[in-house]
Amino acid sequence: MDIPMGSTAEKVADLWKITRDDMENMAFWSHKKPMQPPKPANSKKEIIPIEGLKDDGTPFTVDTDQWIV
């Protein structure tokens, strides 16, 4: 919980024997795939709806991808 993200990534990579190339490839594709047009038939299978609150306290359900961060 108190370990910085970079140190955590190195620790997990060492523990599971993940190479730097594999990590960079995963990072590349995890950012590239969301930029493709959505496939509505598949998106409902990939997203678990969760309840959230807007800034004003109004409840809402998140059940679709909204944006690329």
N, CA, C, O and CB atoms as a CASP TS submission, in Angstrom:
PFRMAT TS
TARGET T0000
AUTHOR 0000-0000-0000
METHOD Language model
MODEL 1
PARENT N/A
ATOM      1  N   MET     1       0.815  -1.186   0.000  1.00  0.00           N
ATOM      2  CA  MET     1       0.000   0.000   0.000  1.00  0.00           C
ATOM      3  C   MET     1       0.865   1.259   0.000  1.00  0.00           C
ATOM      4  O   MET     1       0.479   2.271  -0.584  1.00  0.00           O
ATOM      5  CB  MET     1      -0.930  -0.007   1.196  1.00  0.00           C
ATOM      6  N   ASP     2       2.006   1.207   0.636  1.00  0.00           N
ATOM      7  CA  ASP     2       2.861   2.385   0.707  1.00  0.00           C
ATOM      8  C   ASP     2       3.994   2.352  -0.315  1.00  0.00           C
ATOM      9  O   ASP     2       4.872   3.214  -0.290  1.00  0.00           O
ATOM     10  CB  ASP     2       3.435   2.516   2.094  1.00  0.00           C
ATOM     11  N   ILE     3       3.983   1.371  -1.209  1.00  0.00           N
ATOM     12  CA  ILE     3       5.049   1.259  -2.195  1.00  0.00           C
ATOM     13  C   ILE     3       4.663   2.048  -3.439  1.00  0.00           C
ATOM     14  O   ILE     3       3.550   1.897  -3.943  1.00  0.00           O
ATOM     15  CB  ILE     3       5.327  -0.227  -2.548  1.00  0.00           C
ATOM     16  N   PRO     4       5.580   2.905  -3.952  1.00  0.00           N
ATOM     17  CA  PRO     4       5.281   3.656  -5.177  1.00  0.00           C
ATOM     18  C   PRO     4       4.986   2.711  -6.347  1.00  0.00           C
ATOM     19  O   PRO     4       5.442   1.567  -6.349  1.00  0.00           O
ATOM     20  CB  PRO     4       6.456   4.588  -5.534  1.00  0.00           C
ATOM     21  N   MET     5       4.230   3.182  -7.331  1.00  0.00           N
ATOM     22  CA  MET     5       3.778   2.359  -8.450  1.00  0.00           C
ATOM     23  C   MET     5       4.949   1.730  -9.212  1.00  0.00           C
ATOM     24  O   MET     5       4.888   0.554  -9.568  1.00  0.00           O
ATOM     25  CB  MET     5       2.932   3.196  -9.401  1.00  0.00           C
ATOM     26  N   GLY     6       5.999   2.489  -9.462  1.00  0.00           N
ATOM     27  CA  GLY     6       7.151   1.945 -10.185  1.00  0.00           C
ATOM     28  C   GLY     6       7.788   0.772  -9.453  1.00  0.00           C
ATOM     29  O   GLY     6       8.117  -0.245 -10.063  1.00  0.00           O
ATOM     30  N   SER     7       7.959   0.915  -8.160  1.00  0.00           N
ATOM     31  CA  SER     7       8.529  -0.170  -7.356  1.00  0.00           C
ATOM     32  C   SER     7       7.605  -1.373  -7.326  1.00  0.00           C
ATOM     33  O   SER     7       8.061  -2.516  -7.365  1.00  0.00           O
ATOM     34  CB  SER     7       8.809   0.307  -5.932  1.00  0.00           C
ATOM     35  N   THR     8       6.315  -1.117  -7.256  1.00  0.00           N
ATOM     36  CA  THR     8       5.338  -2.202  -7.276  1.00  0.00           C
ATOM     37  C   THR     8       5.429  -2.970  -8.585  1.00  0.00           C
ATOM     38  O   THR     8       5.421  -4.201  -8.588  1.00  0.00           O
ATOM     39  CB  THR     8       3.914  -1.656  -7.074  1.00  0.00           C
ATOM     40  N   ALA     9       5.516  -2.244  -9.705  1.00  0.00           N
ATOM     41  CA  ALA     9       5.616  -2.885 -11.020  1.00  0.00           C
ATOM     42  C   ALA     9       6.866  -3.757 -11.101  1.00  0.00           C
ATOM     43  O   ALA     9       6.810  -4.875 -11.614  1.00  0.00           O
ATOM     44  CB  ALA     9       5.634  -1.822 -12.139  1.00  0.00           C
ATOM     45  N   GLU    10       7.988  -3.256 -10.602  1.00  0.00           N
ATOM     46  CA  GLU    10       9.224  -4.044 -10.629  1.00  0.00           C
ATOM     47  C   GLU    10       9.099  -5.295  -9.764  1.00  0.00           C
ATOM     48  O   GLU    10       9.562  -6.368 -10.151  1.00  0.00           O
ATOM     49  CB  GLU    10      10.410  -3.195 -10.155  1.00  0.00           C
ATOM     50  N   LYS    11       8.482  -5.161  -8.607  1.00  0.00           N
ATOM     51  CA  LYS    11       8.314  -6.292  -7.705  1.00  0.00           C
ATOM     52  C   LYS    11       7.416  -7.365  -8.338  1.00  0.00           C
ATOM     53  O   LYS    11       7.738  -8.552  -8.286  1.00  0.00           O
ATOM     54  CB  LYS    11       7.724  -5.819  -6.364  1.00  0.00           C
ATOM     55  N   VAL    12       6.291  -6.948  -8.934  1.00  0.00           N
ATOM     56  CA  VAL    12       5.375  -7.891  -9.574  1.00  0.00           C
ATOM     57  C   VAL    12       6.054  -8.556 -10.771  1.00  0.00           C
ATOM     58  O   VAL    12       5.931  -9.765 -10.966  1.00  0.00           O
ATOM     59  CB  VAL    12       4.078  -7.174 -10.018  1.00  0.00           C
ATOM     60  N   ALA    13       6.770  -7.764 -11.571  1.00  0.00           N
ATOM     61  CA  ALA    13       7.472  -8.314 -12.740  1.00  0.00           C
ATOM     62  C   ALA    13       8.486  -9.363 -12.313  1.00  0.00           C
ATOM     63  O   ALA    13       8.606 -10.411 -12.947  1.00  0.00           O
ATOM     64  CB  ALA    13       8.175  -7.195 -13.532  1.00  0.00           C
ATOM     65  N   ASP    14       9.209  -9.085 -11.250  1.00  0.00           N
ATOM     66  CA  ASP    14      10.204 -10.041 -10.759  1.00  0.00           C
ATOM     67  C   ASP    14       9.524 -11.303 -10.210  1.00  0.00           C
ATOM     68  O   ASP    14       9.978 -12.418 -10.464  1.00  0.00           O
ATOM     69  CB  ASP    14      11.082  -9.390  -9.667  1.00  0.00           C
ATOM     70  N   LEU    15       8.460 -11.121  -9.476  1.00  0.00           N
ATOM     71  CA  LEU    15       7.743 -12.239  -8.880  1.00  0.00           C
ATOM     72  C   LEU    15       7.169 -13.174  -9.943  1.00  0.00           C
ATOM     73  O   LEU    15       7.229 -14.394  -9.792  1.00  0.00           O
ATOM     74  CB  LEU    15       6.629 -11.725  -7.984  1.00  0.00           C
ATOM     75  N   TRP    16       6.611 -12.607 -11.022  1.00  0.00           N
ATOM     76  CA  TRP    16       5.953 -13.406 -12.053  1.00  0.00           C
ATOM     77  C   TRP    16       6.812 -13.583 -13.304  1.00  0.00           C
ATOM     78  O   TRP    16       6.333 -14.105 -14.311  1.00  0.00           O
ATOM     79  CB  TRP    16       4.639 -12.768 -12.429  1.00  0.00           C
ATOM     80  N   LYS    17       8.078 -13.154 -13.250  1.00  0.00           N
ATOM     81  CA  LYS    17       9.022 -13.322 -14.372  1.00  0.00           C
ATOM     82  C   LYS    17       8.482 -12.691 -15.665  1.00  0.00           C
ATOM     83  O   LYS    17       8.488 -13.320 -16.723  1.00  0.00           O
ATOM     84  CB  LYS    17       9.311 -14.822 -14.604  1.00  0.00           C
ATOM     85  N   ILE    18       8.019 -11.449 -15.561  1.00  0.00           N
ATOM     86  CA  ILE    18       7.514 -10.710 -16.710  1.00  0.00           C
ATOM     87  C   ILE    18       8.643  -9.826 -17.241  1.00  0.00           C
ATOM     88  O   ILE    18       9.270  -9.079 -16.489  1.00  0.00           O
ATOM     89  CB  ILE    18       6.254  -9.855 -16.329  1.00  0.00           C
ATOM     90  N   THR    19       8.890  -9.924 -18.547  1.00  0.00           N
ATOM     91  CA  THR    19       9.988  -9.147 -19.131  1.00  0.00           C
ATOM     92  C   THR    19       9.552  -7.703 -19.373  1.00  0.00           C
ATOM     93  O   THR    19       8.362  -7.390 -19.422  1.00  0.00           O
ATOM     94  CB  THR    19      10.465  -9.790 -20.454  1.00  0.00           C
ATOM     95  N   ARG    20      10.549  -6.840 -19.521  1.00  0.00           N
ATOM     96  CA  ARG    20      10.275  -5.434 -19.829  1.00  0.00           C
ATOM     97  C   ARG    20       9.541  -5.328 -21.168  1.00  0.00           C
ATOM     98  O   ARG    20       8.596  -4.550 -21.304  1.00  0.00           O
ATOM     99  CB  ARG    20      11.593  -4.611 -19.865  1.00  0.00           C
ATOM    100  N   ASP    21       9.984  -6.117 -22.156  1.00  0.00           N
ATOM    101  CA  ASP    21       9.322  -6.098 -23.472  1.00  0.00           C
ATOM    102  C   ASP    21       7.845  -6.483 -23.346  1.00  0.00           C
ATOM    103  O   ASP    21       6.987  -5.859 -23.971  1.00  0.00           O
ATOM    104  CB  ASP    21      10.038  -7.060 -24.453  1.00  0.00           C
ATOM    105  N   ASP    22       7.546  -7.506 -22.542  1.00  0.00           N
ATOM    106  CA  ASP    22       6.156  -7.922 -22.351  1.00  0.00           C
ATOM    107  C   ASP    22       5.333  -6.809 -21.685  1.00  0.00           C
ATOM    108  O   ASP    22       4.183  -6.575 -22.058  1.00  0.00           O
ATOM    109  CB  ASP    22       6.096  -9.207 -21.501  1.00  0.00           C
ATOM    110  N   MET    23       5.925  -6.131 -20.703  1.00  0.00           N
ATOM    111  CA  MET    23       5.220  -5.042 -20.025  1.00  0.00           C
ATOM    112  C   MET    23       4.945  -3.891 -20.984  1.00  0.00           C
ATOM    113  O   MET    23       3.850  -3.330 -20.982  1.00  0.00           O
ATOM    114  CB  MET    23       6.032  -4.543 -18.823  1.00  0.00           C
ATOM    115  N   GLU    24       5.935  -3.534 -21.807  1.00  0.00           N
ATOM    116  CA  GLU    24       5.754  -2.434 -22.746  1.00  0.00           C
ATOM    117  C   GLU    24       4.737  -2.800 -23.821  1.00  0.00           C
ATOM    118  O   GLU    24       3.951  -1.950 -24.239  1.00  0.00           O
ATOM    119  CB  GLU    24       7.089  -2.055 -23.389  1.00  0.00           C
ATOM    120  N   ASN    25       4.744  -4.053 -24.274  1.00  0.00           N
ATOM    121  CA  ASN    25       3.778  -4.501 -25.262  1.00  0.00           C
ATOM    122  C   ASN    25       2.354  -4.430 -24.695  1.00  0.00           C
ATOM    123  O   ASN    25       1.431  -3.989 -25.380  1.00  0.00           O
ATOM    124  CB  ASN    25       4.105  -5.932 -25.718  1.00  0.00           C
ATOM    125  N   MET    26       2.188  -4.857 -23.469  1.00  0.00           N
ATOM    126  CA  MET    26       0.874  -4.796 -22.825  1.00  0.00           C
ATOM    127  C   MET    26       0.427  -3.341 -22.668  1.00  0.00           C
ATOM    128  O   MET    26      -0.734  -3.019 -22.921  1.00  0.00           O
ATOM    129  CB  MET    26       0.910  -5.500 -21.447  1.00  0.00           C
ATOM    130  N   ALA    27       1.335  -2.469 -22.254  1.00  0.00           N
ATOM    131  CA  ALA    27       0.994  -1.052 -22.088  1.00  0.00           C
ATOM    132  C   ALA    27       0.586  -0.430 -23.424  1.00  0.00           C
ATOM    133  O   ALA    27      -0.383   0.325 -23.497  1.00  0.00           O
ATOM    134  CB  ALA    27       2.184  -0.279 -21.484  1.00  0.00           C
ATOM    135  N   PHE    28       1.330  -0.752 -24.469  1.00  0.00           N
ATOM    136  CA  PHE    28       1.021  -0.230 -25.799  1.00  0.00           C
ATOM    137  C   PHE    28      -0.382  -0.623 -26.227  1.00  0.00           C
ATOM    138  O   PHE    28      -1.185   0.225 -26.617  1.00  0.00           O
ATOM    139  CB  PHE    28       2.041  -0.731 -26.822  1.00  0.00           C
ATOM    140  N   TRP    29      -0.674  -1.926 -26.152  1.00  0.00           N
ATOM    141  CA  TRP    29      -1.978  -2.398 -26.631  1.00  0.00           C
ATOM    142  C   TRP    29      -3.121  -1.993 -25.712  1.00  0.00           C
ATOM    143  O   TRP    29      -4.246  -1.814 -26.179  1.00  0.00           O
ATOM    144  CB  TRP    29      -1.961  -3.904 -26.777  1.00  0.00           C
ATOM    145  N   SER    30      -2.862  -1.842 -24.418  1.00  0.00           N
ATOM    146  CA  SER    30      -3.948  -1.443 -23.520  1.00  0.00           C
ATOM    147  C   SER    30      -4.369   0.002 -23.784  1.00  0.00           C
ATOM    148  O   SER    30      -5.486   0.392 -23.444  1.00  0.00           O
ATOM    149  CB  SER    30      -3.520  -1.610 -22.052  1.00  0.00           C
ATOM    150  N   HIS    31      -3.485   0.797 -24.386  1.00  0.00           N
ATOM    151  CA  HIS    31      -3.853   2.162 -24.750  1.00  0.00           C
ATOM    152  C   HIS    31      -4.354   2.254 -26.191  1.00  0.00           C
ATOM    153  O   HIS    31      -5.175   3.115 -26.506  1.00  0.00           O
ATOM    154  CB  HIS    31      -2.666   3.091 -24.556  1.00  0.00           C
ATOM    155  N   LYS    32      -3.871   1.384 -27.056  1.00  0.00           N
ATOM    156  CA  LYS    32      -4.258   1.432 -28.463  1.00  0.00           C
ATOM    157  C   LYS    32      -5.658   0.855 -28.709  1.00  0.00           C
ATOM    158  O   LYS    32      -6.428   1.414 -29.490  1.00  0.00           O
ATOM    159  CB  LYS    32      -3.242   0.680 -29.298  1.00  0.00           C
ATOM    160  N   LYS    33      -5.982  -0.235 -28.061  1.00  0.00           N
ATOM    161  CA  LYS    33      -7.279  -0.884 -28.299  1.00  0.00           C
ATOM    162  C   LYS    33      -8.475   0.017 -28.002  1.00  0.00           C
ATOM    163  O   LYS    33      -9.425   0.007 -28.784  1.00  0.00           O
ATOM    164  CB  LYS    33      -7.383  -2.130 -27.461  1.00  0.00           C
ATOM    165  N   PRO    34      -8.485   0.793 -26.924  1.00  0.00           N
ATOM    166  CA  PRO    34      -9.658   1.633 -26.666  1.00  0.00           C
ATOM    167  C   PRO    34      -9.889   2.708 -27.729  1.00  0.00           C
ATOM    168  O   PRO    34     -10.998   3.232 -27.835  1.00  0.00           O
ATOM    169  CB  PRO    34      -9.518   2.291 -25.324  1.00  0.00           C
ATOM    170  N   MET    35      -8.878   3.043 -28.510  1.00  0.00           N
ATOM    171  CA  MET    35      -9.045   4.064 -29.540  1.00  0.00           C
ATOM    172  C   MET    35      -9.760   3.526 -30.773  1.00  0.00           C
ATOM    173  O   MET    35     -10.158   4.300 -31.644  1.00  0.00           O
ATOM    174  CB  MET    35      -7.697   4.627 -29.936  1.00  0.00           C
ATOM    175  N   GLN    36      -9.925   2.208 -30.856  1.00  0.00           N
ATOM    176  CA  GLN    36     -10.656   1.614 -31.967  1.00  0.00           C
ATOM    177  C   GLN    36     -12.148   1.831 -31.741  1.00  0.00           C
ATOM    178  O   GLN    36     -12.590   1.981 -30.602  1.00  0.00           O
ATOM    179  CB  GLN    36     -10.326   0.097 -32.113  1.00  0.00           C
ATOM    180  N   PRO    37     -12.927   1.847 -32.830  1.00  0.00           N
ATOM    181  CA  PRO    37     -14.380   2.009 -32.648  1.00  0.00           C
ATOM    182  C   PRO    37     -14.944   0.916 -31.738  1.00  0.00           C
ATOM    183  O   PRO    37     -14.549  -0.246 -31.840  1.00  0.00           O
ATOM    184  CB  PRO    37     -15.101   1.983 -34.014  1.00  0.00           C
ATOM    185  N   PRO    38     -15.862   1.287 -30.857  1.00  0.00           N
ATOM    186  CA  PRO    38     -16.426   0.284 -29.931  1.00  0.00           C
ATOM    187  C   PRO    38     -17.215  -0.786 -30.674  1.00  0.00           C
ATOM    188  O   PRO    38     -17.776  -0.547 -31.744  1.00  0.00           O
ATOM    189  CB  PRO    38     -17.332   0.964 -28.894  1.00  0.00           C
ATOM    190  N   LYS    39     -17.239  -1.951 -30.084  1.00  0.00           N
ATOM    191  CA  LYS    39     -18.025  -3.069 -30.609  1.00  0.00           C
ATOM    192  C   LYS    39     -19.161  -3.308 -29.629  1.00  0.00           C
ATOM    193  O   LYS    39     -19.004  -4.057 -28.665  1.00  0.00           O
ATOM    194  CB  LYS    39     -17.145  -4.370 -30.807  1.00  0.00           C
ATOM    195  N   PRO    40     -20.306  -2.676 -29.868  1.00  0.00           N
ATOM    196  CA  PRO    40     -21.412  -2.744 -28.900  1.00  0.00           C
ATOM    197  C   PRO    40     -21.815  -4.158 -28.504  1.00  0.00           C
ATOM    198  O   PRO    40     -22.202  -4.383 -27.357  1.00  0.00           O
ATOM    199  CB  PRO    40     -22.604  -2.047 -29.459  1.00  0.00           C
ATOM    200  N   ALA    41     -21.735  -5.103 -29.412  1.00  0.00           N
ATOM    201  CA  ALA    41     -22.147  -6.474 -29.093  1.00  0.00           C
ATOM    202  C   ALA    41     -21.263  -7.077 -28.010  1.00  0.00           C
ATOM    203  O   ALA    41     -21.727  -7.906 -27.226  1.00  0.00           O
ATOM    204  CB  ALA    41     -22.107  -7.351 -30.348  1.00  0.00           C
ATOM    205  N   ASN    42     -20.005  -6.677 -27.955  1.00  0.00           N
ATOM    206  CA  ASN    42     -19.071  -7.246 -26.982  1.00  0.00           C
ATOM    207  C   ASN    42     -18.965  -6.426 -25.708  1.00  0.00           C
ATOM    208  O   ASN    42     -18.644  -6.973 -24.653  1.00  0.00           O
ATOM    209  CB  ASN    42     -17.711  -7.380 -27.599  1.00  0.00           C
ATOM    210  N   SER    43     -19.225  -5.138 -25.780  1.00  0.00           N
ATOM    211  CA  SER    43     -18.953  -4.280 -24.630  1.00  0.00           C
ATOM    212  C   SER    43     -19.760  -4.665 -23.391  1.00  0.00           C
ATOM    213  O   SER    43     -19.252  -4.555 -22.275  1.00  0.00           O
ATOM    214  CB  SER    43     -19.241  -2.848 -24.990  1.00  0.00           C
ATOM    215  N   LYS    44     -20.984  -5.105 -23.558  1.00  0.00           N
ATOM    216  CA  LYS    44     -21.789  -5.495 -22.398  1.00  0.00           C
ATOM    217  C   LYS    44     -21.221  -6.728 -21.709  1.00  0.00           C
ATOM    218  O   LYS    44     -21.448  -6.924 -20.515  1.00  0.00           O
ATOM    219  CB  LYS    44     -23.229  -5.757 -22.819  1.00  0.00           C
ATOM    220  N   LYS    45     -20.490  -7.559 -22.436  1.00  0.00           N
ATOM    221  CA  LYS    45     -19.878  -8.752 -21.846  1.00  0.00           C
ATOM    222  C   LYS    45     -18.599  -8.397 -21.092  1.00  0.00           C
ATOM    223  O   LYS    45     -18.148  -9.162 -20.239  1.00  0.00           O
ATOM    224  CB  LYS    45     -19.576  -9.791 -22.934  1.00  0.00           C
ATOM    225  N   GLU    46     -18.013  -7.238 -21.404  1.00  0.00           N
ATOM    226  CA  GLU    46     -16.707  -6.876 -20.855  1.00  0.00           C
ATOM    227  C   GLU    46     -16.774  -5.866 -19.716  1.00  0.00           C
ATOM    228  O   GLU    46     -15.783  -5.655 -19.017  1.00  0.00           O
ATOM    229  CB  GLU    46     -15.847  -6.327 -21.941  1.00  0.00           C
ATOM    230  N   ILE    47     -17.923  -5.247 -19.524  1.00  0.00           N
ATOM    231  CA  ILE    47     -18.037  -4.205 -18.508  1.00  0.00           C
ATOM    232  C   ILE    47     -19.062  -4.635 -17.457  1.00  0.00           C
ATOM    233  O   ILE    47     -20.204  -4.963 -17.776  1.00  0.00           O
ATOM    234  CB  ILE    47     -18.441  -2.845 -19.149  1.00  0.00           C
ATOM    235  N   ILE    48     -18.632  -4.625 -16.219  1.00  0.00           N
ATOM    236  CA  ILE    48     -19.531  -4.932 -15.104  1.00  0.00           C
ATOM    237  C   ILE    48     -20.104  -3.608 -14.620  1.00  0.00           C
ATOM    238  O   ILE    48     -19.348  -2.743 -14.177  1.00  0.00           O
ATOM    239  CB  ILE    48     -18.785  -5.703 -13.937  1.00  0.00           C
ATOM    240  N   PRO    49     -21.426  -3.426 -14.693  1.00  0.00           N
ATOM    241  CA  PRO    49     -22.018  -2.161 -14.254  1.00  0.00           C
ATOM    242  C   PRO    49     -21.753  -1.909 -12.770  1.00  0.00           C
ATOM    243  O   PRO    49     -21.863  -2.813 -11.941  1.00  0.00           O
ATOM    244  CB  PRO    49     -23.528  -2.159 -14.524  1.00  0.00           C
ATOM    245  N   ILE    50     -21.407  -0.679 -12.458  1.00  0.00           N
ATOM    246  CA  ILE    50     -21.232  -0.278 -11.059  1.00  0.00           C
ATOM    247  C   ILE    50     -21.989   1.020 -10.822  1.00  0.00           C
ATOM    248  O   ILE    50     -22.197   1.815 -11.739  1.00  0.00           O
ATOM    249  CB  ILE    50     -19.720  -0.110 -10.702  1.00  0.00           C
ATOM    250  N   GLU    51     -22.389   1.214  -9.596  1.00  0.00           N
ATOM    251  CA  GLU    51     -23.084   2.440  -9.223  1.00  0.00           C
ATOM    252  C   GLU    51     -22.070   3.487  -8.802  1.00  0.00           C
ATOM    253  O   GLU    51     -21.071   3.181  -8.151  1.00  0.00           O
ATOM    254  CB  GLU    51     -24.101   2.178  -8.089  1.00  0.00           C
ATOM    255  N   GLY    52     -22.336   4.705  -9.175  1.00  0.00           N
ATOM    256  CA  GLY    52     -21.476   5.817  -8.784  1.00  0.00           C
ATOM    257  C   GLY    52     -22.318   7.007  -8.372  1.00  0.00           C
ATOM    258  O   GLY    52     -23.546   6.974  -8.445  1.00  0.00           O
ATOM    259  N   LEU    53     -21.643   8.055  -7.939  1.00  0.00           N
ATOM    260  CA  LEU    53     -22.324   9.293  -7.572  1.00  0.00           C
ATOM    261  C   LEU    53     -21.717  10.447  -8.358  1.00  0.00           C
ATOM    262  O   LEU    53     -20.496  10.581  -8.445  1.00  0.00           O
ATOM    263  CB  LEU    53     -22.226   9.554  -6.042  1.00  0.00           C
ATOM    264  N   LYS    54     -22.583  11.274  -8.927  1.00  0.00           N
ATOM    265  CA  LYS    54     -22.120  12.487  -9.593  1.00  0.00           C
ATOM    266  C   LYS    54     -21.653  13.469  -8.533  1.00  0.00           C
ATOM    267  O   LYS    54     -21.864  13.248  -7.341  1.00  0.00           O
ATOM    268  CB  LYS    54     -23.240  13.113 -10.480  1.00  0.00           C
ATOM    269  N   ASP    55     -21.019  14.554  -8.963  1.00  0.00           N
ATOM    270  CA  ASP    55     -20.531  15.559  -8.015  1.00  0.00           C
ATOM    271  C   ASP    55     -21.633  16.108  -7.117  1.00  0.00           C
ATOM    272  O   ASP    55     -21.381  16.466  -5.967  1.00  0.00           O
ATOM    273  CB  ASP    55     -19.879  16.698  -8.763  1.00  0.00           C
ATOM    274  N   ASP    56     -22.859  16.174  -7.643  1.00  0.00           N
ATOM    275  CA  ASP    56     -23.959  16.706  -6.846  1.00  0.00           C
ATOM    276  C   ASP    56     -24.645  15.643  -5.975  1.00  0.00           C
ATOM    277  O   ASP    56     -25.629  15.933  -5.296  1.00  0.00           O
ATOM    278  CB  ASP    56     -24.976  17.344  -7.757  1.00  0.00           C
ATOM    279  N   GLY    57     -24.113  14.401  -6.001  1.00  0.00           N
ATOM    280  CA  GLY    57     -24.664  13.334  -5.178  1.00  0.00           C
ATOM    281  C   GLY    57     -25.704  12.472  -5.867  1.00  0.00           C
ATOM    282  O   GLY    57     -26.191  11.502  -5.288  1.00  0.00           O
ATOM    283  N   THR    58     -26.049  12.818  -7.102  1.00  0.00           N
ATOM    284  CA  THR    58     -27.030  12.045  -7.857  1.00  0.00           C
ATOM    285  C   THR    58     -26.431  10.692  -8.240  1.00  0.00           C
ATOM    286  O   THR    58     -25.331  10.647  -8.789  1.00  0.00           O
ATOM    287  CB  THR    58     -27.488  12.819  -9.121  1.00  0.00           C
ATOM    288  N   PRO    59     -27.130   9.589  -7.962  1.00  0.00           N
ATOM    289  CA  PRO    59     -26.597   8.273  -8.337  1.00  0.00           C
ATOM    290  C   PRO    59     -26.702   8.040  -9.844  1.00  0.00           C
ATOM    291  O   PRO    59     -27.602   8.557 -10.505  1.00  0.00           O
ATOM    292  CB  PRO    59     -27.341   7.160  -7.581  1.00  0.00           C
ATOM    293  N   PHE    60     -25.765   7.253 -10.371  1.00  0.00           N
ATOM    294  CA  PHE    60     -25.811   6.857 -11.775  1.00  0.00           C
ATOM    295  C   PHE    60     -25.116   5.516 -11.924  1.00  0.00           C
ATOM    296  O   PHE    60     -24.337   5.119 -11.058  1.00  0.00           O
ATOM    297  CB  PHE    60     -25.152   7.930 -12.687  1.00  0.00           C
ATOM    298  N   THR    61     -25.390   4.819 -13.013  1.00  0.00           N
ATOM    299  CA  THR    61     -24.778   3.527 -13.290  1.00  0.00           C
ATOM    300  C   THR    61     -23.769   3.674 -14.424  1.00  0.00           C
ATOM    301  O   THR    61     -24.081   4.250 -15.466  1.00  0.00           O
ATOM    302  CB  THR    61     -25.853   2.472 -13.646  1.00  0.00           C
ATOM    303  N   VAL    62     -22.579   3.161 -14.225  1.00  0.00           N
ATOM    304  CA  VAL    62     -21.565   3.131 -15.282  1.00  0.00           C
ATOM    305  C   VAL    62     -21.643   1.745 -15.913  1.00  0.00           C
ATOM    306  O   VAL    62     -21.344   0.742 -15.265  1.00  0.00           O
ATOM    307  CB  VAL    62     -20.104   3.441 -14.722  1.00  0.00           C
ATOM    308  N   ASP    63     -22.050   1.696 -17.188  1.00  0.00           N
ATOM    309  CA  ASP    63     -22.160   0.412 -17.869  1.00  0.00           C
ATOM    310  C   ASP    63     -21.598   0.443 -19.291  1.00  0.00           C
ATOM    311  O   ASP    63     -21.794  -0.492 -20.067  1.00  0.00           O
ATOM    312  CB  ASP    63     -23.602  -0.020 -17.907  1.00  0.00           C
ATOM    313  N   THR    64     -20.907   1.515 -19.616  1.00  0.00           N
ATOM    314  CA  THR    64     -20.231   1.629 -20.923  1.00  0.00           C
ATOM    315  C   THR    64     -18.907   2.353 -20.733  1.00  0.00           C
ATOM    316  O   THR    64     -18.719   3.083 -19.759  1.00  0.00           O
ATOM    317  CB  THR    64     -21.128   2.386 -21.965  1.00  0.00           C
ATOM    318  N   ASP    65     -17.993   2.144 -21.672  1.00  0.00           N
ATOM    319  CA  ASP    65     -16.768   2.955 -21.677  1.00  0.00           C
ATOM    320  C   ASP    65     -17.169   4.376 -22.006  1.00  0.00           C
ATOM    321  O   ASP    65     -17.961   4.609 -22.919  1.00  0.00           O
ATOM    322  CB  ASP    65     -15.705   2.411 -22.706  1.00  0.00           C
ATOM    323  N   GLN    66     -16.626   5.323 -21.268  1.00  0.00           N
ATOM    324  CA  GLN    66     -17.011   6.705 -21.496  1.00  0.00           C
ATOM    325  C   GLN    66     -15.919   7.502 -22.202  1.00  0.00           C
ATOM    326  O   GLN    66     -16.226   8.402 -22.983  1.00  0.00           O
ATOM    327  CB  GLN    66     -17.359   7.363 -20.186  1.00  0.00           C
ATOM    328  N   TRP    67     -14.675   7.196 -21.947  1.00  0.00           N
ATOM    329  CA  TRP    67     -13.599   7.954 -22.539  1.00  0.00           C
ATOM    330  C   TRP    67     -12.285   7.225 -22.356  1.00  0.00           C
ATOM    331  O   TRP    67     -12.180   6.286 -21.567  1.00  0.00           O
ATOM    332  CB  TRP    67     -13.527   9.348 -21.936  1.00  0.00           C
ATOM    333  N   ILE    68     -11.291   7.670 -23.096  1.00  0.00           N
ATOM    334  CA  ILE    68      -9.934   7.136 -22.953  1.00  0.00           C
ATOM    335  C   ILE    68      -9.169   8.109 -22.070  1.00  0.00           C
ATOM    336  O   ILE    68      -9.149   9.311 -22.336  1.00  0.00           O
ATOM    337  CB  ILE    68      -9.222   6.941 -24.356  1.00  0.00           C
ATOM    338  N   VAL    69      -8.547   7.600 -21.035  1.00  0.00           N
ATOM    339  CA  VAL    69      -7.805   8.454 -20.111  1.00  0.00           C
ATOM    340  C   VAL    69      -6.348   8.464 -20.504  1.00  0.00           C
ATOM    341  O   VAL    69      -5.538   9.125 -19.855  1.00  0.00           O
ATOM    342  CB  VAL    69      -7.970   7.979 -18.653  1.00  0.00           C
TER
END
